[in-house]
Amino acid sequence: MERNELEALTKIVVSCIQAQGQKGNGFQVPVGVSNRHIHLSKEDVETLFGPGYELTKKKDLMGGQFAANECCTIVGLKLRAIENVRVLGPVRKKTQVEISQTDARKLGINVPVRESGDVAGSAPIAIVGPKGAVYCKEGCIVAARHIHMSPGDAAKAGVGDGDYVSVRVENKRGTTFDQVKIRVDESFTLEMHIDTDEANASGIKSDDKVSIVKG
């Protein structure tokens, strides 16, 4: 092999190694701390708020979702309850309740960590509204941490939909979150979602920024 060819090949190999080792490194992501909330099916909206009832919008969220004005009470075992839990719209095919592990202990239920929508075999929960109550045999989860990105942001970060990365919190706590899933969609705004337990433990508040440290 000629010297020039060897040098060119060496540069290609080094470049590939660096690209693999630095996937997403240093890419800054703002944080959104997600409080407990409820997603409801149309049928359950009507059970809780009355026949023909439609959720009313309080605040727009990413991906076409919105925080509704409506709130409900969630009830666990031994009638332990948490009041004023915000409903998010629009309606979904299946009702889902997202809480923290601290909430789960308060309610007296064992709740798995899952991705949103993965509710098969999850914890049971009751939801009480002004006009009625719904008992869900499954549907209560602790949402797994994740990052929402547009395709443009994903390209800048060097990651793709479904990838898992680690994220570093540069504050006095110096926390690193592993197993953070990337979700990419045109409707998404760049934001990492963690629950209140994770935020409190790591000293993070909404709008703080964290860094992707490895892919």
FENGIGI-V399965 format. One line per field, one symbol per residue. psi: psi as a letter, one per 30 degrees, with the letter a starting at -180 (. if undefined). A space follows every 50 residues. Layout:
BEGIN
psi = ???
END
This chain:
BEGIN
psi = kleeeeeeeeeeeeeeeeeefgjfkfkkklkjjjlklkkkleeeeeeefl kgkkkkkekkllggllklfkllkkkalggklklhkkkklallekkkkkll eeeeeefhljklklkkfifkgaklkkkkaffalkkkflfkljkkklkkkl eeeeeefhllkflklkkkjiafehkkklhjkkkkkffkkjkkklleeeee eghklkflklkkfl.
END
